[in-house]
Amino acid sequence: MYSTLINHNGSVLKRTGLLFHPFDKQFGDLLDISREYRELEFGRYTSFFGLDGANYKYSGKNHLARPMPLVLSSFRDLALERAYYSGFLKNAPLIDLFNHILLNEYEEGQKLNAHKDDEPDLIGPIVSISLGAPANFNYGVNRNCTTSTLLEHGDILIGNKHFFDNYYHSASEPQDGVRINLTFRTVKDTISSKRS
Ligand SMILES: O=C(O)CCC(=O)C(=O)O
């Protein structure tokens, strides 16, 4: 049931639902985790998890992964499976894929402004899983992000590197409730020193 939203000049973005799974327990667990570790960053709450030493550097700041709680490890398995079966990992490098997970929490009125995920340290596709309140994901070739798709509880969005290098994207305020978004990235940088 994949629906291809973009397939243009090498940019590919797909959205689908995660069928037959309520994810209510996982949503509660993720909220607890977020509220233990979250920091306010660019208008929404963020915390970072993943494999040992994985560091996603953006806006001049390190975002070093904490060890993954089990619930995040199981979503990572799901992200890997979906990316693999939908053909996004054909030329995947032989390194630990999706070694970095960004947990975004959006409370009422919080949103994320238009940006690109084009840091040179990122490799391959990015998978994004949404839980809780729905919100619009907006994208486009400039900061206006004129195309939108509603991301609902259990939706998964996969974009290839070309998409995230070339398209701006933003997330609107959640509609009626709290929204959790998990973003799975593969980063080249690994550091073993303390967080900054
Ligand atoms: O919340 C979303 O759906 C998008 C998150 C995102 O673009 C990001 O964290 O870079």
The ligand as a Gaussian input file, in Angstrom:
#p B3LYP/6-31G(d) Opt

LIG

0 1
 O        8.368000      15.871000      12.517000
 C        8.547000      15.578000      11.349000
 O        7.735000      14.922000      10.690000
 C        9.796000      16.064000      10.625000
 C       11.029000      16.045000      11.469000
 C       12.234000      16.598000      10.757000
 O       12.160000      17.010000       9.635000
 C       13.523000      16.683000      11.418000
 O       13.603000      16.448000      12.624000
 O       14.517000      17.015000      10.729000

